[in-house]
C-alpha cells in the first residue's frame, strides 16, 4: 500500500490521474499537452513517462498498444484497499458541526 501513497504524493501524478479520469485512453502526447495547457506543467515527455511508470507500478494506470500508439487507462482500484483498511463512515461520530 505504501506505493499507492507514494504514487499519489506528487502533484504532477495527481494531475495525470485527474486528466485520465476526465478523459480515459490518452496517448503520452495528449497527456503532456493537457498537463501543459490546463495545469501549467512544463515537464518533458520523458519525465511524464516516468510519472506514468510510477502510477502503473502502483496499479493506477495501465497501457495498451494499438498500432503505433500507446493508450493509457486509469484504474482507481488501488484506492479500494485504503477504504477497506480505513472505512469512511457516512456520518462522522461526535458533536454535530454547524
DSSP file (Angstrom, degrees, kcal/mol; ACC not computed):
  #  RESIDUE AA STRUCTURE BP1 BP2  ACC     N-H-->O    O-->H-N    N-H-->O    O-->H-N    TCO  KAPPA ALPHA  PHI   PSI    X-CA   Y-CA   Z-CA
    1    1 A X    >>        0   0    0      0, 0.0     4,-1.6     0, 0.0     3,-0.7   0.000 360.0 360.0 360.0 -23.0    0.0    0.0    0.0
    2    2 A X  H 3>  +     0   0    0      1,-0.3     4,-2.5     2,-0.2     5,-0.2   0.844 360.0  57.7 -63.4 -32.2    2.9    2.3    0.5
    3    3 A X  H 3> S+     0   0    0      2,-0.2     4,-2.1     1,-0.2    -1,-0.3   0.808 102.4  56.1 -67.8 -26.9    3.5    2.5   -3.3
    4    4 A X  H <> S+     0   0    0     -3,-0.7     4,-1.8     2,-0.2    -2,-0.2   0.939 110.3  43.5 -66.5 -47.3   -0.1    3.8   -3.6
    5    5 A X  H  X S+     0   0    0     -4,-1.6     4,-0.7     1,-0.2    -2,-0.2   0.903 114.3  50.2 -65.6 -40.6    0.6    6.7   -1.2
    6    6 A X  H >< S+     0   0    0     -4,-2.5     3,-0.5     1,-0.2     4,-0.5   0.888 108.7  53.6 -63.8 -38.1    4.0    7.4   -2.9
    7    7 A X  H 3< S+     0   0    0     -4,-2.1     3,-0.5     1,-0.2    -1,-0.2   0.882 114.9  38.5 -65.8 -38.6    2.3    7.4   -6.3
    8    8 A X  H 3< S+     0   0    0     -4,-1.8    -1,-0.2     1,-0.2    -2,-0.2   0.434  95.3  84.6 -94.4   2.5   -0.3   10.0   -5.3
    9    9 A X  S << S+     0   0    0     -4,-0.7     2,-0.4    -3,-0.5    -1,-0.2   0.754  76.3  80.0 -72.4 -23.5    2.0   12.1   -3.2
   10   10 A X  S  > S-     0   0    0     -3,-0.5     4,-2.0    -4,-0.5     5,-0.2  -0.706  74.1-143.0 -92.5 134.2    3.3   14.0   -6.2
   11   11 A X  H  > S+     0   0    0     -2,-0.4     4,-2.1     1,-0.2     5,-0.1   0.850 100.9  53.6 -63.1 -36.7    1.2   16.9   -7.6
   12   12 A X  H  > S+     0   0    0      2,-0.2     4,-2.2     1,-0.2    -1,-0.2   0.910 108.8  48.7 -66.3 -41.1    2.1   16.0  -11.3
   13   13 A X  H  > S+     0   0    0      1,-0.2     4,-2.3     2,-0.2    -2,-0.2   0.883 110.0  51.6 -66.9 -36.6    1.0   12.4  -10.8
   14   14 A X  H  X S+     0   0    0     -4,-2.0     4,-2.4     2,-0.2    -1,-0.2   0.897 109.3  50.9 -64.4 -38.4   -2.3   13.6   -9.3
   15   15 A X  H  X S+     0   0    0     -4,-2.1     4,-2.5     2,-0.2    -2,-0.2   0.892 108.3  52.2 -64.6 -39.6   -2.8   15.9  -12.3
   16   16 A X  H  X S+     0   0    0     -4,-2.2     4,-2.5     2,-0.2     5,-0.2   0.933 110.4  48.0 -61.4 -45.4   -2.2   13.0  -14.6
   17   17 A X  H  X S+     0   0    0     -4,-2.3     4,-2.4     1,-0.2    -2,-0.2   0.897 110.2  52.5 -62.6 -39.9   -4.8   10.9  -12.8
   18   18 A X  H  X S+     0   0    0     -4,-2.4     4,-2.0     2,-0.2    -1,-0.2   0.927 111.1  46.8 -59.6 -45.1   -7.2   13.9  -12.9
   19   19 A X  H  X S+     0   0    0     -4,-2.5     4,-2.4     1,-0.2    -2,-0.2   0.895 113.8  46.8 -67.0 -39.9   -6.7   14.1  -16.7
   20   20 A X  H  < S+     0   0    0     -4,-2.5    54,-0.3     2,-0.2    -1,-0.2   0.838 110.3  53.8 -71.5 -31.0   -7.2   10.4  -17.3
   21   21 A X  H  < S+     0   0    0     -4,-2.4     3,-0.3    -5,-0.2    -2,-0.2   0.882 112.3  44.8 -67.4 -36.7  -10.3   10.4  -15.0
   22   22 A X  H  < S+     0   0    0     -4,-2.0     2,-0.3     1,-0.3    -2,-0.2   0.895 135.4  10.8 -73.3 -40.2  -11.8   13.1  -17.2
   23   23 A X  S  < S-     0   0    0     -4,-2.4    -1,-0.3    -5,-0.2     3,-0.2  -0.818  80.5-157.5-144.0  99.4  -10.8   11.5  -20.5
   24   24 A X        +     0   0    0     -2,-0.3    49,-0.2    -3,-0.3    -3,-0.1  -0.328  66.6  41.8 -75.6 155.6   -9.5    7.9  -20.3
   25   25 A X  S    S+     0   0    0     47,-1.5     2,-0.3     1,-0.2    48,-0.2   0.910  73.3 159.4  79.6  45.2   -7.4    6.3  -23.0
   26   26 A X  B     -A   72   0A   0     46,-1.3    46,-2.9    -3,-0.2    -1,-0.2  -0.676  36.1-125.6 -99.6 153.8   -4.9    9.1  -23.9
   27   27 A X     >  -     0   0    0     -2,-0.3     4,-2.4    44,-0.2     5,-0.2  -0.426  33.7-103.3 -83.9 168.6   -1.5    8.9  -25.5
   28   28 A X  H  > S+     0   0    0     42,-0.4     4,-2.7     1,-0.2     5,-0.2   0.904 123.4  53.9 -59.2 -41.9    1.6   10.3  -23.9
   29   29 A X  H  > S+     0   0    0      1,-0.2     4,-2.3     2,-0.2    -1,-0.2   0.921 109.5  47.2 -59.3 -45.2    1.4   13.3  -26.3
   30   30 A X  H  > S+     0   0    0      2,-0.2     4,-2.5     1,-0.2     5,-0.2   0.910 112.0  49.8 -64.3 -42.7   -2.2   14.1  -25.3
   31   31 A X  H  X S+     0   0    0     -4,-2.4     4,-2.5     1,-0.2     5,-0.2   0.935 111.5  48.5 -61.8 -46.2   -1.4   13.8  -21.6
   32   32 A X  H  X S+     0   0    0     -4,-2.7     4,-2.2     1,-0.2    -2,-0.2   0.913 112.2  49.2 -60.0 -43.6    1.6   16.1  -22.0
   33   33 A X  H  X S+     0   0    0     -4,-2.3     4,-2.4    -5,-0.2     5,-0.2   0.914 112.8  46.4 -64.0 -43.5   -0.5   18.7  -23.9
   34   34 A X  H  X>S+     0   0    0     -4,-2.5     4,-2.6     1,-0.2     5,-0.5   0.883 111.9  51.1 -68.1 -38.1   -3.3   18.7  -21.4
   35   35 A X  H  X5S+     0   0    0     -4,-2.5     6,-2.2    -5,-0.2     4,-1.4   0.902 113.2  46.2 -64.8 -39.7   -0.9   19.0  -18.5
   36   36 A X  H  X5S+     0   0    0     -4,-2.2     4,-0.6     4,-0.2    -2,-0.2   0.923 120.6  36.4 -69.3 -44.3    0.8   21.9  -20.1
   37   37 A X  H  <5S+     0   0    0     -4,-2.4    -2,-0.2    -5,-0.2    -3,-0.2   0.873 128.6  30.5 -80.0 -36.5   -2.3   23.8  -21.1
   38   38 A X  H  <5S+     0   0    0     -4,-2.6    -3,-0.2    -5,-0.2    -2,-0.2   0.748 134.2  23.1 -96.4 -25.5   -4.6   23.0  -18.1
   39   39 A X  H  <<S-     0   0    0     -4,-1.4    -3,-0.2    -5,-0.5    -2,-0.1   0.461  94.1-121.2-121.8  -5.2   -2.1   22.7  -15.2
   40   40 A X     <  +     0   0    0     -4,-0.6     2,-0.6    -5,-0.5    -4,-0.2   0.736  55.3 156.5  69.7  21.6    0.9   24.6  -16.4
   41   41 A X        -     0   0    0     -6,-2.2    -1,-0.2     1,-0.1    -2,-0.1  -0.730  20.6-177.2 -84.1 117.2    3.1   21.5  -16.1
   42   42 A X        +     0   0    0     -2,-0.6    -1,-0.1    -3,-0.1     2,-0.1  -0.116  29.8 140.4-107.6  35.0    6.1   22.1  -18.3
   43   43 A X        -     0   0    0      1,-0.1    -7,-0.1   -11,-0.1    -8,-0.0  -0.398  55.6-103.7 -75.8 155.8    7.8   18.7  -17.8
   44   44 A X     >  -     0   0    0      1,-0.1     4,-2.3    -2,-0.1     5,-0.2  -0.269  29.3-108.7 -72.1 163.8    9.4   16.8  -20.6
   45   45 A X  H  > S+     0   0    0      1,-0.2     4,-2.4     2,-0.2     5,-0.2   0.878 121.8  55.2 -59.9 -37.1    7.8   13.8  -22.3
   46   46 A X  H  > S+     0   0    0      2,-0.2     4,-2.0     1,-0.2    -1,-0.2   0.913 107.3  48.5 -63.3 -43.0   10.4   11.6  -20.6
   47   47 A X  H  > S+     0   0    0      2,-0.2     4,-2.0     1,-0.2    -2,-0.2   0.913 112.4  47.9 -64.5 -42.8    9.5   13.0  -17.2
   48   48 A X  H  X S+     0   0    0     -4,-2.3     4,-2.4     1,-0.2    -1,-0.2   0.884 109.8  54.0 -65.3 -37.7    5.8   12.4  -17.7
   49   49 A X  H  X S+     0   0    0     -4,-2.4     4,-1.9     2,-0.2    -1,-0.2   0.886 107.7  50.1 -62.4 -39.1    6.6    8.9  -19.0
   50   50 A X  H  X S+     0   0    0     -4,-2.0     4,-1.9     2,-0.2    -2,-0.2   0.886 109.2  51.1 -67.1 -38.5    8.4    8.2  -15.7
   51   51 A X  H  X S+     0   0    0     -4,-2.0     4,-2.3     1,-0.2    -2,-0.2   0.914 109.0  51.5 -62.4 -42.1    5.5    9.5  -13.7
   52   52 A X  H  X S+     0   0    0     -4,-2.4     4,-2.3     1,-0.2    -2,-0.2   0.872 106.9  54.2 -62.6 -36.9    3.2    7.2  -15.7
   53   53 A X  H  X S+     0   0    0     -4,-1.9     4,-2.4     2,-0.2    -1,-0.2   0.904 108.5  48.4 -63.4 -41.4    5.6    4.3  -14.9
   54   54 A X  H  X S+     0   0    0     -4,-1.9     4,-1.6     2,-0.2    -2,-0.2   0.915 112.2  48.8 -65.3 -42.6    5.3    5.0  -11.2
   55   55 A X  H  <>S+     0   0    0     -4,-2.3     5,-2.5     1,-0.2     6,-0.8   0.873 111.2  50.7 -64.0 -36.3    1.5    5.2  -11.5
   56   56 A X  H ><5S+     0   0    0     -4,-2.3     3,-1.0     4,-0.2    -2,-0.2   0.901 106.7  53.6 -67.7 -41.0    1.5    1.9  -13.4
   57   57 A X  H 3<5S+     0   0    0     -4,-2.4    -1,-0.2     1,-0.3    -2,-0.2   0.843 109.5  49.0 -61.9 -33.0    3.6    0.2  -10.7
   58   58 A X  T 3<5S-     0   0    0     -4,-1.6    -1,-0.3    -5,-0.2    -2,-0.2   0.553 120.6-111.9 -83.0  -8.3    1.1    1.3   -8.1
   59   59 A X  T < 5S+     0   0    0     -3,-1.0    19,-0.3    -4,-0.4    18,-0.2   0.528  87.8 112.8  92.7   6.7   -1.7   -0.1  -10.3
   60   60 A X  S   <S+     0   0    0     -5,-2.5    15,-2.9    -6,-0.2     2,-0.4   0.770  76.1  37.0 -81.9 -26.4   -3.3    3.3  -11.2
   61   61 A X  E     -B   74   0A   0     -6,-0.8     2,-0.4    13,-0.2    -2,-0.2  -0.976  58.9-174.0-131.7 138.6   -2.5    3.2  -14.9
   62   62 A X  E     -B   73   0A   0     11,-2.5    11,-3.1    -2,-0.4     2,-0.4  -0.980  16.4-143.3-127.6 147.0   -2.4    0.5  -17.5
   63   63 A X  E     -B   72   0A   0     -2,-0.4     2,-0.4     9,-0.2     9,-0.2  -0.840  10.7-167.9-112.7 147.1   -1.2    1.0  -21.0
   64   64 A X  E     -B   71   0A   0      7,-2.5     7,-3.2    -2,-0.4     2,-0.3  -0.994  14.4-140.1-136.2 126.1   -2.5   -0.7  -24.2
   65   65 A X  E     +B   70   0A   0     -2,-0.4     2,-0.3     5,-0.2     5,-0.2  -0.667  20.3 175.1 -87.7 139.6   -0.8   -0.6  -27.6
   66   66 A X  E >   -B   69   0A   0      3,-3.0     3,-1.8    -2,-0.3     2,-0.3  -0.826  65.1 -54.2-142.5 100.6   -2.8   -0.1  -30.7
   67   67 A X  T 3  S-     0   0    0     -2,-0.3    -1,-0.1     1,-0.3     0, 0.0  -0.523 122.2 -14.9  67.0-127.6   -0.6    0.1  -33.8
   68   68 A X  T 3  S+     0   0    0     -2,-0.3     2,-0.3    -3,-0.1    -1,-0.3   0.579 123.8  84.9 -81.9  -9.8    2.0    2.9  -33.3
   69   69 A X  E <   - B   0  66A   0     -3,-1.8    -3,-3.0   -42,-0.0     2,-0.5  -0.654  60.4-154.0-104.2 151.3    0.1    4.4  -30.3
   70   70 A X  E     - B   0  65A   0     -2,-0.3   -42,-0.4    -5,-0.2     2,-0.4  -0.978  16.3-157.8-121.3 116.0    0.1    3.5  -26.6
   71   71 A X  E     - B   0  64A   0     -7,-3.2    -7,-2.5    -2,-0.5     2,-0.5  -0.790   5.5-145.3-100.0 135.9   -3.1    4.5  -24.8
   72   72 A X  E     -AB  26  63A   0    -46,-2.9   -47,-1.5    -2,-0.4   -46,-1.3  -0.853  14.1-168.2-104.9 132.1   -3.1    5.0  -21.0
   73   73 A X  E     - B   0  62A   0    -11,-3.1   -11,-2.5    -2,-0.5     2,-0.2  -0.942  16.0-129.4-122.6 141.0   -6.1    4.0  -19.0
   74   74 A X  E     - B   0  61A   0     -2,-0.4     2,-0.3   -54,-0.3   -13,-0.2  -0.612  19.5-175.6 -90.4 147.5   -6.8    4.9  -15.4
   75   75 A X        -     0   0    0    -15,-2.9     3,-0.5    -2,-0.2   -54,-0.0  -0.926  10.4-172.8-143.1 114.9   -7.8    2.4  -12.7
   76   76 A X    >>  +     0   0    0     -2,-0.3     3,-1.4     1,-0.2     4,-0.5   0.232  55.1 111.2 -94.0  14.5   -8.7    3.6   -9.2
   77   77 A X  H >>  +     0   0    0      1,-0.3     3,-1.6   -18,-0.2     4,-0.7   0.835  66.2  66.8 -57.7 -35.3   -8.9    0.1   -7.7
   78   78 A X  H 3> S+     0   0    0     -3,-0.5     4,-0.7   -19,-0.3     3,-0.5   0.797  93.6  60.7 -58.9 -25.0   -5.8    0.6   -5.6
   79   79 A X  H <> S+     0   0    0     -3,-1.4     4,-1.9     1,-0.2     3,-0.4   0.763  89.9  70.6 -71.1 -23.5   -7.8    3.2   -3.6
   80   80 A X  H <X S+     0   0    0     -3,-1.6     4,-2.5    -4,-0.5    -1,-0.2   0.879  91.9  57.3 -60.1 -38.2  -10.2    0.5   -2.6
   81   81 A X  H  X S+     0   0    0     -4,-0.7     4,-1.8    -3,-0.5    -1,-0.2   0.856 106.0  50.7 -61.8 -34.8   -7.6   -1.1   -0.3
   82   82 A X  H  X S+     0   0    0     -4,-0.7     4,-2.8    -3,-0.4    -1,-0.2   0.932 111.5  46.1 -67.9 -45.7   -7.3    2.2    1.6
   83   83 A X  H  < S+     0   0    0     -4,-1.9    -2,-0.2     1,-0.2    -1,-0.2   0.850 111.9  52.0 -67.1 -34.2  -11.0    2.5    2.1
   84   84 A X  H  < S+     0   0    0     -4,-2.5     3,-0.4    -5,-0.2    -1,-0.2   0.876 113.5  43.9 -69.0 -36.1  -11.2   -1.2    3.2
   85   85 A X  H  < S+     0   0    0     -4,-1.8     2,-0.4     1,-0.3    -2,-0.2   0.911 130.9  22.9 -73.9 -42.3   -8.5   -0.6    5.7
   86   86 A X  S  < S-     0   0    0     -4,-2.8    -1,-0.3    -5,-0.1    -2,-0.1  -0.751  86.6-155.4-125.8  82.7   -9.9    2.7    7.0
   87   87 A X        -     0   0    0     -3,-0.4     2,-0.7    -2,-0.4    -3,-0.1  -0.234  12.9-130.3 -60.2 145.4  -13.6    2.8    6.2
   88   88 A X        -     0   0    0     -5,-0.1    -1,-0.1     4,-0.0     4,-0.0  -0.876  22.6-135.5 -99.0 114.8  -15.2    6.2    5.9
   89   89 A X        -     0   0    0     -2,-0.7     3,-0.2     1,-0.1     0, 0.0  -0.341  10.7-128.4 -69.3 152.3  -18.4    6.4    8.0
   90   90 A X  S    S+     0   0    0      1,-0.3     2,-0.5    -2,-0.0    -1,-0.1   0.930 101.5  25.3 -65.1 -45.1  -21.4    8.0    6.4
   91   91 A X  S    S-     0   0    0     -3,-0.0    -1,-0.3     0, 0.0     2,-0.0  -0.978  91.2-127.2-121.4 118.8  -21.8   10.3    9.4
   92   92 A X        -     0   0    0     -2,-0.5    -4,-0.0    -3,-0.2    -2,-0.0  -0.363  30.0-112.4 -64.5 141.4  -18.7   11.1   11.5
   93   93 A X  S    S+     0   0    0      3,-0.0     2,-0.2    -2,-0.0    -1,-0.1  -0.306  74.9  52.7 -69.1 157.4  -19.1   10.4   15.2
   94   94 A X  S    S-     0   0    0      2,-0.0     3,-0.1     3,-0.0     0, 0.0  -0.574  96.0 -17.7 112.8-175.9  -19.1   13.3   17.6
   95   95 A X  S    S-     0   0    0     -2,-0.2     2,-0.1     1,-0.1    -3,-0.0  -0.278  74.7 -99.6 -66.1 149.1  -20.9   16.6   18.0
   96   96 A X        -     0   0    0      1,-0.1     2,-0.4     2,-0.0    -1,-0.1  -0.402  35.2-133.9 -67.3 142.6  -22.8   18.0   15.0
   97   97 A X              0   0    0     -2,-0.1    -1,-0.1     1,-0.1    -3,-0.0  -0.785 360.0 360.0 -98.6 142.5  -20.9   20.7   13.2
   98   98 A X              0   0    0     -2,-0.4    -1,-0.1     0, 0.0    -2,-0.0   0.510 360.0 360.0 -71.3 360.0  -22.7   23.9   12.1
